[in-house]
């Protein structure tokens, strides 16, 4: 439900402001971070690594994250690149913590 709410909120806000991914709206980052934390070990080191990995992938945007960020519009486009960044972070966490 948080993803779907985000699609709606980001779409409406983007249209109202005339900006595709307004920096002041962080719903997409919150959803991505919650997803990563759901798979992180319940300890400060796990949370710190989860945050660092998510931010790394969200900022650098390696392929295919950048592709989705640049080519998918609306609220879905705003949300999906952060979810994919979260999946990358989860994959790296899985390799580190196994």
MMTF fields as JSON, N, C-alpha, C and O atoms, coordinates in Angstrom:
{
  "mmtfVersion": "1.0.0",
  "mmtfProducer": "UNKNOWN",
  "numBonds": 391,
  "numAtoms": 392,
  "numGroups": 98,
  "numChains": 1,
  "numModels": 1,
  "chainsPerModel": [1],
  "groupsPerChain": [98],
  "chainIdList": ["A"],
  "bondAtomList": [4, 2, 8, 6, 12, 10, 16, 14, 20, 18, 24, 22, 28, 26, 32, 30, 36, 34, 40, 38, 44, 42, 48, 46, 52, 50, 56, 54, 60, 58, 64, 62, 68, 66, 72, 70, 76, 74, 80, 78, 84, 82, 88, 86, 92, 90, 96, 94, 100, 98, 104, 102, 108, 106, 112, 110, 116, 114, 120, 118, 124, 122, 128, 126, 132, 130, 136, 134, 140, 138, 144, 142, 148, 146, 152, 150, 156, 154, 160, 158, 164, 162, 168, 166, 172, 170, 176, 174, 180, 178, 184, 182, 188, 186, 192, 190, 196, 194, 200, 198, 204, 202, 208, 206, 212, 210, 216, 214, 220, 218, 224, 222, 228, 226, 232, 230, 236, 234, 240, 238, 244, 242, 248, 246, 252, 250, 256, 254, 260, 258, 264, 262, 268, 266, 272, 270, 276, 274, 280, 278, 284, 282, 288, 286, 292, 290, 296, 294, 300, 298, 304, 302, 308, 306, 312, 310, 316, 314, 320, 318, 324, 322, 328, 326, 332, 330, 336, 334, 340, 338, 344, 342, 348, 346, 352, 350, 356, 354, 360, 358, 364, 362, 368, 366, 372, 370, 376, 374, 380, 378, 384, 382, 388, 386],
  "bondOrderList": [1, 1, 1, 1, 1, 1, 1, 1, 1, 1, 1, 1, 1, 1, 1, 1, 1, 1, 1, 1, 1, 1, 1, 1, 1, 1, 1, 1, 1, 1, 1, 1, 1, 1, 1, 1, 1, 1, 1, 1, 1, 1, 1, 1, 1, 1, 1, 1, 1, 1, 1, 1, 1, 1, 1, 1, 1, 1, 1, 1, 1, 1, 1, 1, 1, 1, 1, 1, 1, 1, 1, 1, 1, 1, 1, 1, 1, 1, 1, 1, 1, 1, 1, 1, 1, 1, 1, 1, 1, 1, 1, 1, 1, 1, 1, 1, 1],
  "groupList": [{"groupName": "UNK", "atomNameList": ["N", "CA", "C", "O"], "elementList": ["N", "C", "C", "O"], "formalChargeList": [0, 0, 0, 0], "bondAtomList": [1, 0, 2, 1, 3, 2], "bondOrderList": [1, 1, 2], "singleLetterCode": "X", "chemCompType": "L-PEPTIDE LINKING"}],
  "groupTypeList": [0, 0, 0, 0, 0, 0, 0, 0, 0, 0, 0, 0, 0, 0, 0, 0, 0, 0, 0, 0, 0, 0, 0, 0, 0, 0, 0, 0, 0, 0, 0, 0, 0, 0, 0, 0, 0, 0, 0, 0, 0, 0, 0, 0, 0, 0, 0, 0, 0, 0, 0, 0, 0, 0, 0, 0, 0, 0, 0, 0, 0, 0, 0, 0, 0, 0, 0, 0, 0, 0, 0, 0, 0, 0, 0, 0, 0, 0, 0, 0, 0, 0, 0, 0, 0, 0, 0, 0, 0, 0, 0, 0, 0, 0, 0, 0, 0, 0],
  "groupIdList": [1, 2, 3, 4, 5, 6, 7, 8, 9, 10, 11, 12, 13, 14, 15, 16, 17, 18, 19, 20, 21, 22, 23, 24, 25, 26, 27, 28, 29, 30, 31, 32, 33, 34, 35, 36, 37, 38, 39, 40, 41, 42, 43, 44, 45, 46, 47, 48, 49, 50, 51, 52, 53, 54, 55, 56, 57, 58, 59, 60, 61, 62, 63, 64, 65, 66, 67, 68, 69, 70, 71, 72, 73, 74, 75, 76, 77, 78, 79, 80, 81, 82, 83, 84, 85, 86, 87, 88, 89, 90, 91, 92, 93, 94, 95, 96, 97, 98],
  "secStructList": [7, 2, 2, 2, 2, 2, 2, 2, 2, 2, 2, 2, 2, 2, 2, 2, 2, 6, 7, 1, 1, 7, 6, 6, 7, 7, 2, 2, 2, 2, 2, 2, 2, 2, 2, 2, 2, 2, 6, 1, 7, 1, 1, 2, 2, 2, 2, 2, 2, 2, 2, 2, 2, 2, 2, 2, 2, 2, 2, 2, 7, 7, 6, 6, 2, 2, 2, 2, 2, 2, 2, 7, 7, 2, 2, 2, 2, 2, 2, 2, 2, 2, 2, 2, 2, 2, 2, 2, 2, 2, 2, 2, 2, 2, 2, 2, 2, 7],
  "xCoordList": [0.798, 0.0, 0.842, 0.441, 2.016, 2.847, 3.338, 3.428, 3.656, 4.098, 2.971, 3.194, 1.775, 0.641, 0.258, -0.077, 0.307, 0.06, 1.107, 0.788, 2.359, 3.444, 3.275, 3.548, 2.83, 2.587, 1.579, 1.781, 0.505, -0.537, -0.015, -0.158, 0.587, 1.058, 2.122, 2.068, 3.075, 4.139, 3.598, 4.083, 2.61, 2.002, 1.256, 1.452, 0.407, -0.373, 0.55, 0.364, 1.538, 2.464, 3.291, 3.477, 3.785, 4.572, 3.783, 4.305, 2.534, 1.682, 1.393, 1.421, 1.117, 0.8, 1.991, 1.826, 3.191, 4.393, 5.059, 5.933, 4.65, 5.277, 6.685, 7.507, 6.961, 8.286, 8.097, 7.233, 8.907, 8.751, 9.05, 8.249, 10.183, 10.589, 11.079, 12.283, 10.144, 10.471, 11.249, 10.814, 12.396, 13.282, 12.697, 13.137, 11.715, 11.102, 10.143, 9.746, 9.775, 8.91, 9.81, 10.458, 9.849, 10.777, 10.049, 10.639, 8.779, 8.009, 8.69, 8.733, 9.228, 9.886, 11.106, 11.341, 11.889, 13.048, 12.632, 13.276, 11.568, 11.084, 10.671, 11.037, 9.918, 9.47, 10.669, 10.731, 11.615, 12.815, 13.615, 14.074, 13.78, 14.553, 13.853, 14.508, 12.546, 11.806, 11.945, 12.057, 11.938, 12.109, 13.484, 13.6, 14.518, 15.877, 15.99, 16.575, 15.435, 15.511, 14.779, 15.143, 13.763, 13.026, 13.913, 13.614, 14.998, 15.902, 17.255, 18.158, 17.395, 18.656, 18.663, 17.615, 19.834, 19.927, 19.495, 19.75, 18.852, 18.344, 19.453, 19.463, 20.377, 21.49, 21.964, 21.714, 22.645, 23.037, 23.905, 23.78, 24.781, 25.64, 24.803, 25.093, 23.781, 22.894, 22.103, 21.931, 21.623, 20.852, 21.737, 21.328, 22.948, 23.881, 24.261, 24.276, 24.565, 24.9, 23.698, 23.856, 22.517, 21.303, 21.126, 20.849, 21.287, 21.153, 22.213, 21.899, 23.46, 24.556, 24.377, 24.565, 24.019, 23.836, 22.661, 22.759, 21.555, 20.406, 20.745, 20.439, 21.372, 21.73, 22.717, 22.609, 23.675, 24.641, 23.926, 24.154, 23.07, 22.377, 21.366, 21.143, 20.76, 19.793, 20.474, 19.899, 21.683, 22.41, 23.134, 23.018, 23.877, 24.674, 23.781, 24.068, 22.717, 21.745, 22.391, 22.319, 23.022, 23.556, 22.405, 21.25, 22.759, 21.742, 21.179, 21.966, 19.926, 18.808, 18.093, 17.081, 18.606, 17.929, 17.823, 16.756, 18.941, 18.95, 17.962, 17.282, 17.885, 16.974, 15.535, 14.81, 15.132, 13.774, 13.578, 12.53, 14.579, 14.493, 14.276, 13.512, 14.94, 14.879, 13.713, 13.277, 13.206, 12.232, 10.812, 9.88, 10.645, 9.3, 8.763, 9.373, 7.633, 7.091, 6.069, 5.746, 5.577, 4.521, 4.973, 6.164, 3.998, 4.287, 4.94, 5.774, 4.563, 5.178, 6.672, 7.479, 7.036, 8.448, 9.241, 10.387, 8.623, 9.285, 9.544, 10.607, 8.58, 8.681, 9.548, 10.295, 9.458, 10.066, 11.584, 12.197, 12.214, 13.678, 14.184, 15.238, 13.45, 13.86, 13.634, 14.414, 12.592, 12.354, 13.452, 13.924, 13.857, 14.932, 16.251, 17.033, 16.509, 17.707, 17.673, 18.704, 16.501, 16.353, 16.657, 17.308, 16.197, 16.474, 17.973, 18.491, 18.667, 20.124, 20.772, 21.645, 20.336, 20.898, 20.625, 21.492, 19.44, 19.093, 19.987, 20.443, 20.239, 21.097, 22.514, 23.113, 23.05, 24.408, 24.432, 25.37, 23.406, 23.317, 23.322, 23.993, 22.572, 22.489, 23.858, 24.195, 24.644, 25.996, 26.907, 27.731, 26.76, 27.621, 27.268, 28.164, 25.983, 25.559, 25.365, 25.001, 25.593, 25.367, 26.444, 26.385],
  "yCoordList": [-1.21, 0.0, 1.276, 2.273, 1.264, 2.466, 2.838, 4.019, 1.829, 2.088, 2.738, 3.731, 2.188, 2.72, 4.128, 4.978, 4.37, 5.723, 6.672, 7.786, 6.221, 7.038, 7.352, 8.473, 6.379, 6.618, 7.751, 8.67, 7.678, 8.706, 10.068, 11.065, 10.109, 11.369, 12.013, 13.216, 11.234, 11.778, 12.249, 13.238, 11.558, 11.963, 13.287, 14.21, 13.378, 14.599, 15.776, 16.868, 15.56, 16.626, 17.078, 18.276, 16.127, 16.47, 17.307, 18.275, 16.943, 17.711, 19.1, 20.084, 19.186, 20.476, 21.429, 22.634, 20.881, 21.714, 21.849, 22.696, 21.023, 21.048, 20.482, 20.834, 19.598, 18.984, 17.475, 17.0, 16.718, 15.259, 14.64, 13.854, 14.978, 14.354, 15.443, 15.615, 16.172, 17.296, 16.804, 15.88, 17.424, 16.988, 17.09, 16.384, 17.952, 18.113, 16.991, 16.863, 16.19, 15.036, 13.811, 13.423, 13.209, 12.094, 10.769, 9.816, 10.718, 9.487, 8.306, 7.21, 8.525, 7.447, 6.931, 5.723, 7.841, 7.42, 6.683, 5.711, 7.138, 6.476, 5.037, 4.112, 4.851, 3.508, 2.628, 1.475, 3.162, 2.396, 2.005, 0.869, 2.954, 2.676, 1.651, 0.774, 1.75, 0.759, -0.641, -1.625, -0.718, -2.009, -2.599, -3.786, -1.771, -2.248, -2.663, -3.7, -1.86, -2.182, -3.475, -4.155, -3.817, -5.056, -6.287, -7.351, -6.142, -7.267, -7.104, -7.916, -6.067, -5.81, -6.51, -6.665, -6.929, -7.476, -6.421, -5.231, -6.855, -5.935, -5.529, -5.921, -4.745, -4.226, -2.944, -2.732, -2.093, -0.796, -0.937, -0.132, -1.94, -2.131, -2.494, -2.036, -3.305, -3.668, -2.476, -2.304, -1.655, -0.472, 0.55, 1.157, 0.73, 1.68, 1.232, 2.036, -0.046, -0.566, -0.456, -0.093, -0.764, -0.658, 0.769, 0.982, 1.736, 3.142, 3.527, 4.137, 3.174, 3.542, 2.922, 3.595, 1.657, 0.995, 1.587, 1.818, 1.833, 2.411, 3.784, 4.073, 4.632, 5.974, 5.898, 6.667, 4.981, 4.818, 4.509, 5.18, 3.507, 3.125, 4.182, 4.359, 4.88, 5.92, 7.142, 7.801, 7.446, 8.61, 8.279, 9.015, 7.179, 6.81, 6.351, 6.629, 5.658, 5.141, 4.339, 4.74, 3.209, 2.36, 1.779, 1.782, 1.273, 0.641, -0.562, -1.289, -0.806, -0.19, 0.912, 1.436, 1.271, 2.292, 3.599, 4.209, 4.028, 5.279, 5.208, 6.19, 4.055, 3.896, 4.173, 4.919, 3.562, 3.781, 5.233, 5.823, 5.808, 7.193, 8.156, 9.114, 7.909, 8.828, 8.562, 9.474, 7.354, 7.001, 6.714, 6.687, 6.502, 6.19, 7.431, 7.926, 7.918, 9.16, 8.965, 7.845, 10.078, 10.09, 9.593, 9.414, 9.376, 8.903, 7.54, 7.257, 6.686, 5.359, 5.481, 4.766, 6.378, 6.591, 7.109, 6.714, 8.0, 8.539, 7.423, 7.374, 6.536, 5.49, 4.308, 3.767, 3.902, 2.629, 2.657, 1.639, 3.794, 3.81, 3.609, 3.005, 4.105, 3.895, 2.455, 1.925, 1.832, 0.419, -0.446, -1.391, -0.133, -0.903, -0.66, -1.592, 0.583, 0.868, 0.061, -0.44, -0.063, -0.865, -2.332, -2.99, -2.849, -4.25, -4.486, -5.527, -3.53, -3.631, -3.676, -4.504, -2.776, -2.723, -4.017, -4.505, -4.568, -5.838, -6.96, -7.796, -6.983, -8.022, -7.936, -8.958, -6.729, -6.573, -6.956, -7.61, -6.554, -6.955, -8.469, -9.018, -9.132, -10.596, -11.224, -12.213, -10.659, -11.176, -10.921, -11.766, -9.77, -9.404, -10.193, -10.675, -10.335, -10.926, -12.436, -13.021, -13.083, -14.54, -15.314, -16.543],
  "zCoordList": [0.0, 0.0, 0.0, -0.601, 0.671, 0.7, -0.692, -1.028, -1.503, -2.871, -3.67, -4.362, -3.579, -4.342, -3.89, -4.715, -2.594, -2.084, -2.654, -3.068, -2.673, -3.206, -4.68, -5.11, -5.455, -6.884, -7.037, -7.83, -6.281, -6.362, -5.894, -6.602, -4.71, -4.127, -5.014, -5.269, -5.478, -6.325, -7.669, -8.218, -8.199, -9.467, -9.311, -10.102, -8.302, -8.074, -7.766, -8.303, -6.911, -6.541, -7.734, -7.945, -8.512, -9.694, -10.682, -11.237, -10.904, -11.825, -11.264, -12.002, -9.972, -9.352, -9.38, -9.57, -9.188, -9.157, -10.518, -10.703, -11.464, -12.783, -12.779, -13.625, -11.818, -11.675, -11.578, -10.841, -12.324, -12.323, -10.966, -10.46, -10.368, -9.098, -8.159, -7.964, -7.583, -6.708, -5.486, -4.798, -5.222, -4.15, -2.753, -1.845, -2.567, -1.255, -0.892, 0.266, -1.859, -1.605, -1.497, -2.469, -0.325, -0.091, 0.154, 0.663, -0.208, -0.004, -0.675, -0.116, -1.881, -2.617, -1.869, -1.826, -1.274, -0.486, 0.784, 1.179, 1.415, 2.633, 2.32, 3.046, 1.251, 0.877, 0.533, 0.957, -0.228, -0.575, 0.655, 0.774, 1.57, 2.78, 3.671, 4.234, 3.802, 4.596, 4.006, 4.736, 2.694, 2.029, 2.342, 2.646, 2.268, 2.563, 4.031, 4.343, 4.921, 6.35, 6.693, 7.653, 5.926, 6.177, 6.005, 6.547, 5.252, 5.003, 5.694, 5.493, 6.501, 7.197, 8.552, 9.179, 9.0, 10.356, 11.379, 11.196, 12.433, 13.453, 14.411, 15.578, 13.902, 14.692, 14.025, 12.838, 14.775, 14.228, 12.984, 12.06, 12.934, 11.758, 10.531, 9.426, 10.717, 9.619, 9.115, 7.908, 10.03, 9.64, 8.928, 7.939, 9.44, 8.82, 7.414, 6.482, 7.267, 5.941, 5.003, 3.837, 5.494, 4.674, 4.165, 2.985, 5.051, 4.66, 3.634, 2.612, 3.904, 2.998, 1.615, 0.601, 1.573, 0.276, -0.494, -1.699, 0.195, -0.497, -1.054, -2.211, -0.25, -0.723, -1.882, -2.837, -1.806, -2.892, -4.204, -5.211, -4.195, -5.425, -5.864, -7.062, -4.921, -5.264, -5.88, -6.746, -5.441, -5.967, -7.266, -8.245, -7.282, -8.458, -9.612, -10.776, -9.287, -10.261, -11.396, -12.558, -11.061, -12.138, -12.959, -12.534, -14.164, -14.996, -14.236, -13.63, -14.23, -14.943, -14.165, -14.631, -12.985, -12.181, -12.962, -13.019, -13.567, -14.333, -15.504, -15.803, -16.159, -17.292, -16.858, -17.516, -15.743, -15.238, -14.811, -15.074, -14.157, -13.691, -14.852, -14.731, -15.97, -17.107, -18.052, -18.753, -18.087, -19.122, -18.642, -19.446, -17.359, -16.856, -16.144, -15.196, -16.604, -16.075, -14.978, -14.582, -14.506, -13.503, -12.147, -11.889, -11.294, -9.948, -9.931, -9.071, -10.887, -10.955, -11.236, -10.642, -12.131, -12.448, -11.261, -11.048, -10.486, -9.296, -8.291, -7.673, -8.128, -7.119, -7.544, -6.728, -8.805, -9.206, -9.153, -8.834, -9.455, -9.411, -7.989, -7.79, -7.001, -5.612, -5.161, -4.37, -5.649, -5.327, -5.946, -5.314, -7.166, -7.799, -7.07, -6.886, -6.654, -5.855, -4.559, -4.11, -3.965, -2.746, -3.022, -2.21, -4.152, -4.496, -4.686, -4.285, -5.293, -5.429, -4.043, -3.785, -3.155, -1.803, -1.04, -0.315, -1.199, -0.548, -1.061, -0.281, -2.365, -2.949, -2.395, -2.06, -2.296, -1.754, -0.28, 0.177, 0.465, 1.876, 2.022, 2.895, 1.164, 1.23, 1.02, 1.67, 0.122, -0.112, 1.083, 1.432, 1.702, 2.836, 4.088, 4.783, 4.39, 5.655, 5.623, 6.643, 4.491, 4.458, 5.147, 5.197]
}
